[in-house]
Amino acid sequence: MWKKILTYGFLIILLMLVIIGITGYEKGQNVENLKKKYTYPESAFVEIEGMNVHYRKTGQGIPLILLHGVASSLHTWNDWQKELSKDFTVYTLDEPSFGLTGPHPKDDYSLDMYMRFLDAFIEKMGIDSCYMGGNSFGGFLTWNYALHNPQVVQKAILSDAAGISTAGHFQRTLGFALAAGRFTKNITHRITPRFLVNFSVKQVYGDNSKIKDGQTQLYYDLLTRDGNREGFSEVLNMIVNDKNNEKDIKQVSQPTLIIWGDKDRIIPLEDATTFHELIPNSELIIYEGVGHIPMEEIPKKSVQDAKAFLLK
């Protein structure tokens, strides 16, 4: 009796895995097809480190560079870019292994590469000094670049930023855990079930009703851009480590705005407090009921706070 139950149970699980494998298989979407769908009138491309980097420049005024998180793209800043372009020259870009930019030709996803990449981008844009902001992994790059090139970065915005003892944080999301896992990451490079992307997007919002139509499709399409999933795994493994960054973060001297959703399921709220305590010239704003990406979930309120800080 129990043998039959176990056998049937095993067969059902096996069948489910086969169905997931068949329905979730995606060999990698062609970038030229994605460009037709996901570029803006202001979209441009610049060659850096052998990559054709997608970026968007709008507005006039002091340069402001905004950096997105993992599995995201410059589209995450769309509402912020529209508003901030009234007072600043706003640059958003698809970082290596994300969006339309795609993978690094040498599979280099080290922090050193990202610092070189930002050096090159800033030089090619002719920027002498700027403000910089980032969400999640983009926040991790922002505070690191503020240390790497302090004469360029004059002010910083950290939105639900990575970097405080990151090990364990990104595994809170099933999709991230699978993409970073030693035994599962190679599977995720070819099999990306839509339900898993839907689930992951819902996890980064505090209020799922705020997810816009087409937003999940955007994440799915750009995640499955040819080569992005392989790089995504490497970036996650670069961030997810046991290194304690507190000594470095203490060295950030620029005026810094820290914003955070109190329902962030990816990086806990206590990290916001730690950033605030470590960075001497910092302000902290916590949004009630908001998740990991305030610039998408509450764009009007979060951009007002960002603008007020930058214009001070």
Secondary structure, DSSP 8 states (H G I E B T S, - for coil): -HHHHHHHHHHHHHHHHHHHHHHHB---B-HHHHHHHH--TTEEEEEETTEEEEEEEE-SSEEEEEE--TT--GGGGHHHHHHHTTTEEEEEE--TTSTTT---TT----HHHHHHHHHHHHHHTT-SSEEEEEETHHHHHHHHHHHHSTTTEEEEEEES---SS-TTTGGGSHHHHHHH-TTTHHHHTTB--HHHHHHHHHHH-SSGGG--TTHHHHHHHHHTBTTHHHHHHHHHHHHSS----HHHHTT--S-EEEEEETT-SSS-HHHHHHHHHHSTTEEEEEETT--S-HHHHSHHHHHHHHHHHHH-
